[in-house]
Amino acid sequence: MNTEMLYSDSLVEIMSDEIVFKRYYVPFGGSKAVRLTDIERITVERPTLWNGKWRLHGTGNFKTWFPKDYKRPKRDRIFFAELRNQWVNIGFTVENGDEVEKILRDKNLLRAE
């Protein structure tokens, strides 16, 4: 299979067929790869106290897991990946939100809430 790198920063890598969430697991920060076909949809929201702005790593509600990002409170948006056939979703941030939004929209993954 020919996997093309579409985006990469210190938090995520987006390839043509998967997203790799860096520093996902506790305590050692291993990565988690999720195939794009396993994603039902991704929504994007402005960070607030209620949706994860201050969630630096882990979960506060057992429904959404956040990979480690100590700069999350300064980010301008949070992405929420709803996974097919899984109860836990992934809330993640990136260094270039505009570029990632365009990629996800082009992949038909970004949906309005």
C-alpha positions, 0 to 999 in steps of 0.5 A: 500500500502506498501511504502518503504523508499529508501533515505532520507536527509534534502531536499528530501525523495524518497519512492518506489512510490513517492518523497517528496520535502521538503521546497517546498512552499513559504513562510512556506516551506511545502513539496510537494509529487509527485508520481513516475508515475507522472514523465516523466523523470529526468535528471541530470546536473552539476550546472551552473549560467544558470541552477539554481546553485544560485537559492536558492528557487523559479523560475527564468523562471516560468518553473522550480521550486526549493525547498529551498536549501541554499547550492545549490551553493555547490552541485555537481549536479542538478536534473530536474524532468519533470512532466507529464501533468504539465507545471512547472517542479521541479529542486532539489538537494540532499545531496548524488547525487551518491546514488540518481542517482542510485535509479533513474536509478534503477526506470528507471526515470533517462534519458540522456538529 
